[in-house]
Amino acid sequence: MTEETMSPEHLAYLRGLRVKAALVRGTQFLLLVGLFVLWEVAASRGWINAFIFSQPTRIWAALVRLYREGSLWRHLGWTVWETVLGFTLGTAAGIVIAVMLWWSEFFSQVMDPYIVVLNSIPKVALGPIFVVWLGTTITAVVAMAIAVSIIVAIMMMHTGFKEVDPNKVMLVRTFGASKGQILWKVIIPASIPTMIAALKVNVGLSLVGTIVGEFLASKAGLGYLIVYGGQVFNMSLVMASVLLLLAVSVVLYYGVTFLEERVTKGRQ
Amino acid sequence: MARVEIRNVSLNYHTLAGEVRAVEDISLTIEDQEFVAIVGQSGCGKSTLLSLISGLLRPTRGSVFIDQEEVQGPCRRVGYMLQNDYLFEWRTILDNALLGLEIRREKTPEAVAEVKAMLKAYGLGGFEQYYPAQLSGGMRQRVALIRTLATGPDVLLLDEPFSALDYQNRLAVGEEVVKILRERRKTVIMVTHDIPEAVSMANRVVVMTPRPGRIRSIHRIKMCDEGLTPLQTRERPQFREYFTTIWKELNRDD
């Protein structure tokens, strides 16, 4: 249908929807701007201590300083790189282990309690161990990112594999499919949506691991900046780094969403 | 000539709760190009019997022969159509139809051309690059049939192949499928709980007892031998008689 062929009622209905959506967007935007304005005013009027709470203009100044010094991209780059390494390696290893669990019922039953226990401990507690074992290197940071994301990846993928319609498996078995063919022709392609969902979860988790890793063992990255800023009591630097971190997580999340749309195009 | 021979086949399966006798001492010979329908109540082991013929399950006792050769596992002479089309939503129609050939590693250019020709012949030309979600139930069922026929089986096992369709479509798709299978001179064993469906399509209807499934009686349907289509059969006065006889057999307690 084109605009001309629509009834006035339908056009009014569509306009109503657009107005509603615009109202939501506008309010969201105003809320954000309002908070920053309030923060700025409160700090400059002395209602809150700008030294402790910082203030938007100071944060901006800190960002500009980072940019001028040339260290902005270095810190951003490290964090993004470590996170991407962490979640791709964590997810990939998770998928491989999930395939092994799917392949062997025996292995799966043996591993079950170990996975449950590993899932329940807070992985960040392992941070110091990685630092001792791997040194204050990128390896330790990435190990941390993997540790945080891998168990969830294993569990999500294994559950996904087990939930593939058994009739689809039966169908390929009627053609005489081997176990490897069942894996490649049915289980893996049927689990692509689960893989994307795991990636989405793991982007966030890996970022947690990366930041904790950087807290403990690094000379660069947003986590390092946050800790450094805290130690020298430069709250504007801390806040600026947190805002950058926010931007990184949003970009990574939408990156995966973009990937999802590309991959699932054509499916239901 | 006997295409399929089932000799004294029994199957027990084991659960924690105990041993279940699914089918017991079944013997049945199916001639080349014959259409045999197996009817029985749910859980009587009809589908188990198909799995035994296809080689997906091995019998506890007895054996199944296809062309005088004992069935040891899924073999190329047998095609299996399940209750639903189970088309893979991530594959195009063409790739779905080629699935069996891919698994058997027989996806030659000639085979692909033949599948394309079949899609065209059965009203699916132009839909090759569509995804299953874009097709109607009847069209999907036809794709499933082509997927089964593509590997060139002589014997087709149909497990309630139309049960996922609504009544109107069941009749239409059933009519088409029977036409295709007759044209291609296939031997067919169909399992159903729908007596009219069985009577309208089959040369013989086998009635099974409740679990453990045994053969209670076998009925020859003369109308199908005359070459009538399922819809024509349904209009014959004898149709009701066959229906009543088989219905009574199914519900008999002994």
Interface residues (C-beta under 8 A of the other chain):
Chain A: D165 N167 K168 M170 L171 V172 R173 T174 F175 G176 A177 Q181 K185 V186 P189 A190 I192 G266 R267 Q268
Chain B: S54 L56 G73 P74 C75 R76 G79 Y80 L82 Q83 N84 Y86 F88 E89 W90 R91 L99 G100 E102 I103 R104 Y131 A133 T151
